[in-house]
């Protein structure tokens, strides 16, 4: 006759059943521990430290931990400081905090174009650089950037060497230039006159209607008195005159010797009293002073 273990279990006393369950749990736990536990392999006494090549992570075979002896350094591969990882630097004997500073410095966008550039890292010494220098190989892409930087300075030096040729059209001896006839290219041939001054002279000449004296150039703030010796005005300059009785508000107001208030007062006077016949009548209006009329005399007409 067959027996049912599960049914027979309930024939035990309650205390016995609890003991059997507890023993069963302990047995299952012990078996589980034995199955899951695997002792880590110990390194061979011949090999010493396990190398990165041994685990297949790095082709250079550099040690993962600890400092290397001089013989081990001599047999290790080279590295590019712009791409090297922390394990490689630690394998060369660099302290962890120095490696951390190096990686932070590189993450900030710094590029290492030589082993000496690594010495710019905070905490690195000349001895650190000297130790790593034989193994540093900067990649072509980073050397090429350095070449571009050098080429830029070479082009600048070439441009500076050519600069005297560009300014060779300047007058080498004192040459009188007619300020009413010269264009900007001619004006720039005068030593000390560049684009800014030449453009200012031409603009002011157009507003005036022509220069009747070289001293009028001093009305332009950026023209220095030393430049006046290079200019001349012909004995009968072609001055463009304004008919003071017929000129528009814009024509009068745009002249540098007539102010906005004087323009309004003059036009009002002409509407009320008619045309101004001569300089004496214009002076009697009180709109202009004698000094004003001295400057305006070459530029106004009454008919």
DAKA-V565674 format. One record per helix or strand of 3 or more residues. SS is the DSSP state (h for helix, s for strand). FROM is the first residue (numbers start at 1). LEN is the number of residues. If there is no record, write none. Layout:
# DAKA-V565674
[[SS:FROM:LEN] [SS:FROM:LEN]]
This chain:
# DAKA-V565674
[[h:5:5] [h:14:23] [h:52:4] [h:70:6] [h:86:6] [h:96:12] [h:115:6] [h:126:8] [h:140:27] [h:184:4] [h:195:14] [h:214:6] [h:225:6] [h:249:5] [h:260:14] [h:279:6] [h:290:10]]
